[in-house]
Amino acid sequence: MNGELPCIVATPPGPRSRELAARLSAVESPAFDARRQSRAAASGEEQTPIVYASGAGSNVHDVDGNRYVDLTCGFGALALGHAPAGPTKAALAQAERLTLALGDVYASEAKTLLCERLASLYPEPGARVMLGLSGADALTAALKTSVLATGKPGVVAFEGGYHGLSHGPLAACGYSEAFRAPFAAQLGDHVRFVPYPGAGDDLDACKLHVTRALAAGDVGAVLVEPVLGRGGCVVPPAGFLAMLRAACDASGALLVCDEVWTGLGRSGAVARSLAEGVRADVLCFGKALGAGWPVSACIGSARAMAAWGAHGGSAIHTATHFGAPPACAAALAYLDVLDAQGLAARATAAGERWRATLRSATADLGVRDVRGVGLIVGVELDGGGARALATSRRLLAAGWIVLTGGARGDVLTLTPALDAPEDLLQAFAPALADALAPLVS
């Protein structure tokens, strides 16, 4: 069974969750507890977390025995929900044979097979692959590729864009200046941010911003999410990516598409950019790729990647656990399921129906917009981030796990499993209406 409705037996967070949360707070980075306290003050709602005990499909059970419907699924990484049979069995079987090879020195068969499979996703021969553990690893590899290939350190990135918090992609993180500010002296000043356009925005105005940012001639990469994920599930106007492709061709910069959130079925396509007829120089995948196992990929054209071989092997990008065999096996199994079950097409159809239901259920309840593509869904609320946080806690109390996002924190971001039962998704609509209704002024 891929999912059951919520069952709450102890008001979340229950006593065991509270105990474990307090123990964790005493030993992990204080940043997380400070964030919870700030959010509690802003929203007027307690932010003490629940603690997961187990998960299966679209459901999570906490340590107090509550059952939730997980509409976030590991920030979108659990594309088949929790503990999916195919990738889990493949990873565990591989782990019994070999848990770690020797990185870039002596590879495993699983790494070879995965790199071949990923290279085949790029729509021209000669593509090359670099594996990592996280989306941030893939973006770091992409940014390194751009400066090697072009000799230009500059990057054009977008306001609201989120590319991970490692130092390389952190410099290009337009989601929150507060993420970058404490480390600005280490990051340098090579990134120029331009506004990310919404569906109804003027594409010519966006083009002007990009053209101006490229004018200095020192930009080696234009880095973009085909749809903003954490930035609020913002869908750009038609022709946006094609405009960026043309601008890169004119300037000599590489077009780097961050498909970590949108790729591998989530947005209704293996790669959202390719589905729109745009061939990026570099594609970055993560999240869904391992179906819960840590693996990511930077895939580049032969031309873009050739620069890595021009330094006699002195310039490399690797780490001990990159391309770990169990994660590679899980990724191969996920790609098989993605194809066999037609999950990209299912995400498109199910997402359209779900958004329509959510719009209808939340009419006149202070909802500004319900938007997205595939099974990336954003519900933008009136009332700012405080109301979104309060709504998310009301939903948690009812057994539904959601996250908030957007530049102002006012968007409920929903990334359920791609194979989540549609009746489960539809059941969320009245739960959301109930959570919103008491907060309408």
N, C-alpha and C positions, 0 to 999 in steps of 0.2 A: 504494500500500500504506500503510495507516495505522499499521503497527507491526511490528517484527521483534524477536525475542528478543535479549538482550544478547550482545555479543561483546567480550571484554576481551583486548587484545593487549599492553598495557603496564600493570603494576600501578598503579591509581590512587592518588594523582595521579602521572602520568607526568612525565618530565623537562621537557617543554615547558610543562606546566601549572605545575610548580614554578617555572620561570623567570618566567613571566608573572605568577604570583601574587606572587612576591617583588617584581617591578617595580611592580605595582599597590599593594602594601602600602606601598611607599616614597613614594607620592604621593597616596593617597586618605586620607580621614579615618582617624585611628588607632583609632577606636572599633571598627572591624570586626576588625582584627588583634588588638586586646585581647580582644574577645569570643571569637575562635578560641582564643587562648591559655588563657582561662578555661575554655572547654569541654574543651580537651585535658587540662587538669589534673584536671577533674572526672570525665571519662570514661575516662581512661587510653588514649585513642585519638587519634592524630594528626588534626588538623582542617584541615590544608592543603587548600585547595579545588582541584577540577578547574576547568578553563577551557573553556567551550563554544566550539566552532568552527562547528557547523551543526546544524540540526534539521529534521525532517520528520515530521509526524504525531506519534506517541507516542514517537519516538526522538530522542535527542540524540547527536551525535558530539563528542568533545572534541578538543583540539589534538594529542593523542597517538594519535589513531586509534581510540579505544575507542567502542563503541556502547552506549548505555544505554537503558533504558525509563524514561521520565519520568513518574512518578506524582505529580508536583507541578504540572507544566505552568504555570510562571510564577505560582506562588501561586494557581492556579485561574483565572488570566486567559486562558490559552490553551485556551479551551473546545473548540476544534477541533484542538488540538495545534499543533505548530509549522508555520508557513508554510501555513496552509489556503488552498486554491486560490481560493475565492470571495471572501472578504474581502481577501486579498492582491492579487488582480487588480483588484478594485474600488478599493482604495486607490491602487495604482500608476497606474491609468488616470486617476483623479481628480488625482493629483499632476502628471501630464503637462499637465493643463489649468489647474489652480489649486491652489497649495499653501497659500495663506493669503488670507483675505478681510480685512475690517477690523472684526473682533470684533462688538461690539454696535452699531457705526455702520452698516456696510454688510455684510450677511451674504452667504453663499453659498447657492446652491440646495441643496447637500447638507445644510447645517445646517437649512434650512427643512424639508426632507423628513424629517430625523431627528427634529426636535422634534415634528412632526406625528405621526410614528409612535409616539414615546414617550408623548405625551399620550394617544394612543388606548389605551394599556395601563392607564390609570387608569380605574376603573369608574364614573365619572360625568363629565358634560360640564363643560367649562370649565377642565380641568387645565392648569397651566402648567409649563414646563420651564426649568431652568438647567443648561447643560452645563459640564463641567470636564474636567480631564485625568486625575484620579485619584479613587479612592474618598474620600480625605480632602477633596478639593475639594467633592465632593457633600455630605459631612457638614458641612463648613463652611457651605455654602449653606443646609442644613437648619437648623442652629443659628441662623444669622442670621434665617432665616424665622420661627423660633419666637418670638424676642424681638420682632420687628417685629409679628407677628400678635397676640401676647398682652400685650406690655408687661412680661413677666416674665422675668428673666434666669436663673432657676434651672433646673437640668437634673437629672432622675433618670436615672442610668445603672446598669449592672450590673457586678458583679465578674466578671472574666474577659472582659468585652467589649473588642473591639479595633476602633477606628474611624479609625485612621490617626494619624500623628505630627505633623501640622501643628498650630499652636497651638490652634486652636478645638477640633477633636476630641481633641487630646491631653489636654485638661482632663477629658474624659469617658472616657479610656482606663482601663478597670478591669483590663486584662490584666496590667500590671506597674506597681506604684508607682514602681519605679526609672526607668521611662520619664518619669514626671511630675516626680519630686522635684527634679531640678536646675533646673527651670524654674517651680517652683510660684509664685514671687513674681510672675511675669509672667502666670500663668494665672488667678489669682484663686481664690476658694473657693466658687463658685456651684454646684458639682456634688455631689450626694449619691449614694453608691454603695449598692446593695442586692444581696443574694445572687441569683445566677442559678440557677433550680431545674433539677435533673436530672429525667429521665423519671419516677423513682419518688418525687420529693419531694412534700411536702404543698403543694398550691396555696393553701390557706387561709393558711399561714404566709407564703408569698410575698406574698399580697395584703396581709397585715398590714404587712410591711416597706414595700411601695409606698405604702400609705395613710399611714403615718407620715411617709414622706419628702415626701409631697404636702401634709401638714397645715399647713405654715407659710403656704401660699397664694401663694408666690412662684415656683412652678415653671411654666415655659412649655413644657417639652418632656420627654417620657419617651422616651428613646432606647434602642432594643433591637435586637439581632440575633435574628431568628426561630429560628435555630440558631447557637450559638456556633461560630465557625470556628476562628480561631487559638487561641481559648480552650479547645480540646480536643474539638471536634465534639460538643458537648453538646446533646442534643435535650430540650427542655422538656416538661413534662406537657401533656396535652390541655387546652385551655381557657386556657392561659397568655396568649396574645395577646388573646383575648376579654376576659379579666380586665383587662388593661392598657387596652384600649379603653374599658371601662366606667369605669375609674378616671380616665382622661383626660376623658371626658365629664362626670364629676361635678366635676372640679376646674378645667376650662377649659384644661388643658394640651393641646398637640398630641402625638399619637402619631407618632413618627418611627421608621420601620422601616428599619434598615440592611440592605438586600438586596444589598450589594456582593458578598458571598461566596455567599449563598444564591440570588440571583436569576438570571433568564435561563437556566433549565434545570438549573443545578447541583444544586438540592435536589429536582428532579422537578417544578418548576413555574416559570412565568415570574416569579411573586412568591410566595414561601412564605406570606406573610401573607394574600394574597388567596385562595390555595388553601385556607386555613383559615377563610375566610369573614370575615376581619377587614379593614376598610378603614382603613388608616393615613391620617393627614392629609398625611404626606410620605413618599415612597419614595425611597430612594437606591440607584442602580445604578452599577456600575463593573466592574472585572475583565473578565468575559466579554463585556461590551458591545462592545468593539472587537476581540475575537478576537486580541489582541496589540497592537493600536494604542491609543494613550493617549486614552481618552475616558470620561467618566462623566456621570451625570445625576442631578439632584435634581428630582423630579416632585411637585408639590403640588396639593392641591385648590384650586378657585377661591377658596374662603373663606380658606384659609391664605395663598395667594399674593397676595391682593388688597392686603395691606399694603405690598407693594413699590411699588405705584402710588400710594400715599397720601402720598408725600413729594416729589411734583413731580419725581421723577427724581434727587433728590439722593442717595438711598440705592440703590446698585447693587452688583452682584457680578459682576465680569468680569475677564478677563486676556487678554493678547495672543493666546495660542494656544488659548483655549477655543473649541470648535467648529471646529477646523481641518478643512477640507474632506476631506483623505484619511482622517482618522479617522472622520468622519461617514459617508463612503462605506463604510468597512469595517464600521461598526456596522450600517448598513442591510443589507449583504450577510449579516452574521451573523444578524440577525433573520429574514431570509428562510430561511436554512439551518435555524435553530432550528425554524421552523414546518414547512418542507417535509419535514424528516427526522424530525419528532416526537421531538426529542432529549430533551425533558423527560420524556416517558413512558418513553423508553428508559433514561434515567438511573435512574428509579425501579425498573424491572425488573432492569436489570443490577446496580444497587447492592445490591438484596436478595439476589441470587444470590451476588454477590462476598462480602458480609459473612458469609453462611452458610458459604461455602467457607473463609474466613479463620478463623472460629470453630472449624470442624472441624480444620483443619490445625494450629492453635496450642493445642489443648486440652492441658493439663498442661505448658505451656511458660512459665508465669509471665505469662499474659495476663489482666488483670482484666476487660476488656470490649472488645468490637468493636461499635461503634455508628455511627449516622449516619442520613442520609436521602439518597436519590438517590445521586449520586457524591461526596458528602461522607462520608468514612469515617475514623473515628478508632480506633486500636488502642492501648488504654491498658495499660501494662506495669507489673508489679511491679518494684521496684528503683529507682524514681525516674528523674529526668532523666539521671543518669549512664548508666543502662542503655539508655535510649532513644537517647542520642547514640551509644553504642557499637554498638547494633544498626543505626542508620542508616549508620554507617561500614562495617560488615560488608556491608550491602546494597549500598553504593556499590561496594565492591570486587568484588561479584558482578554489577554492572551495573544496579542498580535505584536510582533517585533518589527519596528520600523526605525529608520534613521532620519535625521534632519540634515539638510545641506543648503546649498545656495550661498551667494556672497553675503546675504543678510541672515542666513540660517533659517529662512522662512519657508523652506520647501521640504516636504516629506518625500524622501527618495526611496523608491521601491524597486528592488531587484530580486524577485523571487526565482526559484528554480525554473529552468526553461521547460521542465516537464511537470511543473506543478499542476494538479488537477484544476480545471477551470471552475468547477463548482466551489472549490476552496477560495480561489481568487474572487469570485463573485460574492462570496459570503463576507468578504472584507468590507464591501461597500456600506452595508447598514451599520457595521461596527464603527467605521470611520464617521458616518453621520452622527452616531450616538456620541462619539468622542468630541465632535465639533460643536454639537448643539448647545451644551452648557456654556460654551465660551463665546457664543455670538452675543454681542452687546446690543 
